[in-house]
Structure formats: C-alpha cells, structure tokens
Amino acid sequence: MPTTATETTAGTRTAEGSGITIQDPRTGEVLWTVPEAGPEAVSHAVSVARGEAAGWAATAPAERGAALKAAAKALAAAARELAGLNASETGRPEEEALAGIAAGVSTLEQYAELGPVHRGRSLRGNRLASDYTLAEPRGVAVLLTPWNDPVAVACGLIGAALVTGNAVIHKPSERCPRLGEALGEVLAPAFPAGVFQTISGGADVGAALSQAEVDVIAHVGSSASGARIARAAALTGAHVLRENGGNDPLLVDRDVDPRWAAQQAAIGAFSNSGQICTSVERIYVHKDIAAEFSKALEAEAALRNSSGSVAPLVDLRMRDAVHAHVTEALAQGARAVEGGALPDGPGSFYPATVLLDCTETMQVMTEETFGPVAPVQVVDTFDDGLRLACSGRYGLAATVLSGNIAHIQQAVAALPVGTVKVNAVFGGAPGGAAQPRGESGAGFGYGPELLDEFSQVKVVHVEAPPAPSGSGAGSVIEEQDLP
C-alpha cells in the first residue's frame, strides 16, 4: 500500500513498498516515484540474461554491431526527451544534457565499428601447427552507472558489453531512475528480448546484483560503493571494473599566466557544478603568482554566481555533504573569498566557492567534495606542490599547468594517477583509456581497451595428428599430396 517518504531529499529511497521519490533540484517539487526492484525481480533478470547470453554470444559480431548502430539511431531520435528528464532529475542544464546524449550516441557508434574488428592474435609455435587466441564474451554483465553524466557513461559500458557478446543488466543511479528507465526503453528494442534489461533501485538492488551469479560487474560511482562491490565479487568470481571517486589535484607552476591558470581552475572546479569525476578538487599554486591567481579565480567564481550560471547540485543530500566540507575548512582557518554560504530559496543550489589559506589536513583537500568548490593552497616550490599533489588515497587524474618541460616530465613520472593532463583541465583525443589507481578504481573504463574488459581470452593450439600406425608413412603429408 502507498506510504510516505522517509526523507525529503531528491533521489532518496522511500519507505518499503513505495519506491524512489525524485524531487526537482531547482524547486524542491516532488516529480515522481519510481518503483524499486525487489529480490525476485533481480533474480528473474539474472535468470533471463543467463538464458539469452549463449544465443547473443553466438550472434555474428557484425550483426551485434548493426544492432548497436540501430540503438544509436534510436538514442539520437529520443535526445530531446531524455535531456528533459536529465534536467528534471539532476538539475543539469538541458543543453549540457543534450551534449552528454550526443556523446552517448557517438560512443555507441564507435563500439559498433570496433566490436566486429576486435580480434585475437596469432602466436609463434611449431611450423606445422597453428596457435592463436580468441576473445570471447564473459557472459552476463551487470552495469551500475552514475547520475552526473548518466547517458554518456552508461552508453560506453552498454556499447562495449553488448558488442562483445554479453547479455546486460543495467542499473542506473537511483538519483535519475526515470531517465534510466527511459534510456532502457529506447535502446532495448534494438536487441533480442532479454539481452539488454534495465532495473531500478538503490544500494540494496546494486548489492543484490553484485552478489548474484554474474560474470562481470562494471561500476562508476563512489569509492565506498566500489569497494563493497569488489568484496562481493571476490566471493562470486565476477570480473570487476571500477571507475570510482577522485580527489584530482591542479598544480600551477610559477611561469604560467595566472589569469589563464585561474580560468582553467574555474573550468575544472565549477563545470557541471563540480559534479564530474575528474573535476579539479584541490589546487596548489606557486607563491610567486598566488596573489594574482587567487584574485582572478575569485572573479571567475563571482561572475558565475552573479550570472546564475551555476546549476543546482543533484539533491539536498549532496549539497549538505559539500557544505560540510566547506564549513569544516572555514572552522580550520580557510577563508571564503567567494561563495561558501547556503543560499536562500528552494532547490539544492550551491554557489561557486573559492577557499584560500587551505592546508593539507582539511577534508576539501583530502576527500572528494563533488561540488563547485575550489580550495587553494599556496606552495613555496614546484616540488612542494608536486609532493602534495601525489598524496592521498585516490588516483584518478591530475592536471599540471607549466611551461617548464623538466617540471612537466617530473610530474608525469611522479603522479600516481591514471590520467595526467598538461595545460588543459579537460580534453583529450577520442578513444583514450586509462587505469585508475588506489581508491579510484581498477581496469580500463573507456576506449578500445574496454572491449578487453568485457572479454576473456582463449588460447587455441592446433596441429595435425600423426600418420596411422603401419601405414609406412614417415610424414603427416600423404604421398598423393606431393607434386
């Protein structure tokens, strides 16, 4: 029977028997409640996927690629509808949501081309034998995807898993469940029934899927959730692929234009309201340009706040977590020269915030804040900044702004992260793939290498049998075969 929600923040599970209630992050208005899958639904989805996996694996790679192209075409046709749902559930501006969906379309198209040419290797062995490897699908893949770029991230995992011949169960984030369901409704008709399924739910559903007898689990989300998934999979034997939290540093050298560096820092810290896995989370700036850099960064934040261009955070729960980091930093001696206070009015808005006089013990410098916050620590030397940038439990990405090639090479060699960006906080060539380090995850999450994560390698050795005994033949080559 209907029950009332236990909390009023968006994206929160409601009481048993109801589902997931979503509020508009701009107004706080309740939008809808989406039913949450129970244990029987999870078990049924796994059973269906297992039953369809063999048939899909036997489908010719070119046919799987063609299905993916059809899915990409359907996604492009539904872009405006999905962008509207994205904006409603997460607060992301609709044009930015459309850009994410366009990236998802492109990703599906890329994997549609890459899948059929995903090949094995020939091996050197006996001259009269053949040795080679085959890439085979793992079987049933569970994909657990986030809310901050929900379509683009999901399409990468969905495309790679399906084109390599796996049956897929996708659980989108509980913070955008209607969008996740709609994405499933758009993509599923391109594939045989049961090959691609979507399940809604929160942490309980994710845990049930992680503990099920599946073959691969791909997770993009928090480090805490990723660690729980890895522990569960250790008991089932599923292959685990994780891109988890980051605490990405930005290191600003003394020889760069401080105004340009501040623009880069603002893009990295404030884009999508700081809700990007590779957002700039902590800044180390050389003392020689610190004053001018900080003044320019303050102006960048003030411009965004005065123009109203900072979108709301996904929900009040996220805003509370961001503000808790800021409040602690202020209590420990940091100064908020812009932002740093909860705004009046409805929704889960939080201003672009610049914190100066930060130290390495503050949570804004040691943890992932995941909001529009730019904490700045001044360093005496590049080496001091690099040492601090190399610290911590995470290892997703890092950015270095410098014109000193020796410093750049030093940073590239030293930073314990999957991706090092030099003189650009975002960007990169298509198809790039990296392996996160530490608590940021494990495995390739993008690019052609993602096909390998959803495949397993079989080595084949073939040689001719010996000639039948008593035939008098001294060779496996029959006499009539000779010229």
VENNORKA-V939435 format. One line per field, one symbol per residue. phi: phi as a letter, one per 40 degrees, with the letter a starting at -180 (. if undefined). psi: psi as a letter, one per 40 degrees, with the letter a starting at -180 (. if undefined). burial: # if it has 24 or more other C-alpha atoms within 12 Angstrom, else .. A space follows every 10 residues. Layout:
phi = ???
psi = ???
burial = ???
This chain:
phi = .cbcccbbcc gccccdgbhb cbbcccbgcc cabbdbccdc cccccccccc cccccccccd dccccccccc ccccccccdc cccccccccb gcdccccccc cccccccccc ccccdcbcbc bcbcadcbbb babbcbcchb bbbbbcbcac cccccccccc ccccgccbbb bcdccacccc cccccccdcc bddgcbbbbc ibcccccccc cccbbabbbb iccccccccc ccccccgccb bbbbdbbccb bbcccccccc ccccccdccb dffgcbdbcc babbbcccbc cccccccdcc cccccccgcc ccccaccccc cccccccccc cchcbccagg bccchcgbca ccbbbbgcbc ccccbbbccf acbbcbbcbc bccccccccc chccacaabb babccccccc cdccccbcbb bbgacbhhcc gcabbcbfcc hagcbagdcc ccccbbcbcb bbaccccdcg cgcbacccdc ccc
psi = iiiiidieii ehhaihecah hhihedeehh dihhihhidd dddddddddd dedddddehh dddddddddd dddddddedd ddddddddde ehiddddddd dddddddddd dddddeehia iiihaidfih hiihhiidbh hhhhiaedgd dddddddddd dddeeiihhh hiieefdddd ddddddddee iihedhihhi iadddddddd eigidihhhh aidddddddd dddddeeihh hhhaiighih hhieeihddd ddddddddde hffefhdfih dihhhidded dddddddddd ddddddefeh iiididdddd dddddddddd deeihhehae ihiiiiafih ihhhhifiie eideeeihdf ighghhhhid idddddddde iieifciihh hiehdddddd ddddhgidhh hhfhdiaiii eihihiibee aiiheiaddd dddeiihhhh hhiiiiiiie eeheiehide ei.
burial = ....#..### ####....## ########.# ########.. .#..###### .##.###.#. ########## ######.### ########## ####.##### ########## ######.#.. .......... ....###### ########## ########## ########## ########## ########.# ##.####### ########## ########## ###.###### .##....### ########## ########## ########## ########## #######.## ..######## ##.##...## #########. ########## ...####### ##....#### ########## .######### #########. ######.### ########## ##....##.. ##.####### ######.... ..######## ########## ######.... .......... .......... ...
